[in-house]
Amino acid sequence: MKRTRRSREITNIDDPQRGRWGRRSRRGGRRLFVELLNTEGRIFQFNAVVESTDGSSLEGPVVFYLHDTYPKSVIWIRKIHEGRRAVLEEVTSYGVYTIGAQVKNAQGKWIGLEFNLAKLDDLPERFKER
C-alpha cells in the first residue's frame, strides 16, 4: 500500500490540524463534512464524512485526524459505503477544533482536506466558546 502524503508541521498548538491539510474541506473531487448527531448535555456527537463529489469511486483507506487530546487521534477507515463515502462514526467532543483527512483523488493521488467544527451552523454557541 502506498503511504499517505506527509502533513505540514503543526503551527497552531490549540488546534493542531488547522492549516495542515490545505485549509479546504472540498478539493480534487472529494469533500469532508460533519453530520451532527447530538448536542444535548455537556458534549456533542457527530459523524465525520469524506465523500466523492465528482462521480468517481472513493478508494480506501481514508485517514481522519482529530485533535491530539483524543487517545486515538489518527484513525484509518477502510470501509467505503456504496463506493463513495467513508464515515468516522459517533465522535464525541466538548468543544470545537479542526478535523483533517487524507484521501485519494480519482487519479490515486493523496490529497488533504480539513473542516473546522466552529463552522457548523447548528452547533450551539456553548460548544464554540470552549
N, C-alpha and C positions, 0 to 999 in steps of 0.2 A: 504494500500500500504506500502511495506517495505521502510524504509528510505535508502538513499544513504549512502555509507561509508563515514567516516569522512576524510577530506582532511588533509594533513600535514600543518604545520604552514607556513606562508609566510616568506621566507628567502631572497627574492630579492625585495626590495621596488620599484625599477624601473620596474620590470617585475614580478608582484605578482603571476602569475600562474606557472612560471618556477620552476620546481622541486617539485611541489605539487602533481602531478598526475602520478609519476613514470618515468618521463623523456623519455617515449617511445610513439610513435604515433601508434604502432601496438602491440597488445598482445591479448591473450585469444580469438582468432578468430574474433577480431574487429580491425578496422583501422580508425583513424582520419586523414583527409586530407583537403586541401583547393583548391577550384576552383576559380582562378582569373577571375573576370568579366570585370573590367575596371580599367585601370591605367592612364587614361587621367586626366590632371588637378592636383590640389593640394592634392586630396585624391584618394585612390584606393578602389575598391569594390570587395567583394568576398563572396562565399558561404563556410561555414564550414560544413563538411560532416562526419558522422560516418556511417560505413557500416560493414556488416557481411562479413568476408573473409573465413569462414570455411563451408559455406553452411547451417548453422543453421539460424533460423529466428531471426531477431532482435526484441527484446521486448522493448517497450517504457515504461516509458519516457527515453529520453536521455537528460542529463543536460550539457549545454555548459557554460563555464566560460570565460568571456572576461576580458580585462584589467579593473581595478577598476574605471577608469575615465569615463566609459560608464554610462549613467543614469540607465540603467538596465544591470548589468554585469553578472547576473546569469539567464539563460534562459532555461526553460523546453520545450522540443519538444516532443509531444505525437504522432504526425502523423508519421507513418513509411511507406515509399514508397516501394511497392512491397515486403513487409516483410523483407527488407534487408537494407534500407537506411533512416537515419534521417538527415534532412538538415536545418541548420540555414541560412536563405536566406538573401542576399544583405546586408552584414555587411560592413560598411564604416570605413576607418582608415586613419590617417595622417602618421603613422609610424608603425614599426614592434613591436611585442610583442608575448608572448606565449599564446595560447588558450588551455584551459583544457576541458576535457569532462569526464563524468561518464556515464557508460553504463553497462547493464547486459551481462555477457557472456552466452554461451549455457546452463550452469548449473544454471543460475539465480543469480549468484554472481556478485555484483557490482565491476567493475574494473575501473581504471583511465587511461586516455590517455592524451598526450599533444603534441602540434605541434607548433613550433616556426616559425612565419611568415618570419623571416630573412632567412630561408632555401628555400624560393620559388625562383627557378631559373629564372623565367620570370618576377619577380618583379624588376622594375627599381631601380638603386642604390640610387636615391634621397630619396626614402622612407626608405631604410635601414639605411641611415645616420641620421635619426631623432630619 
